[in-house]
């Protein structure tokens, strides 16, 4: 049950961060602290944020290559 709460919290707070550009990580930490011990919540939060930032970097690199590929003289 706590896994479902965490997964739902991750998706909801990711949506909040995407729309407003802030506060998602703070809300996620609150949800994790309610469900998990503080030490485990900090580790899970770090893993979630690392995966999120890594995926964003991959998408940014792909988008940049796509856009530069369109405007590069052949």
Order of alpha helices (4+ residues) and beta strands (2+ residues): alpha-alpha-alpha
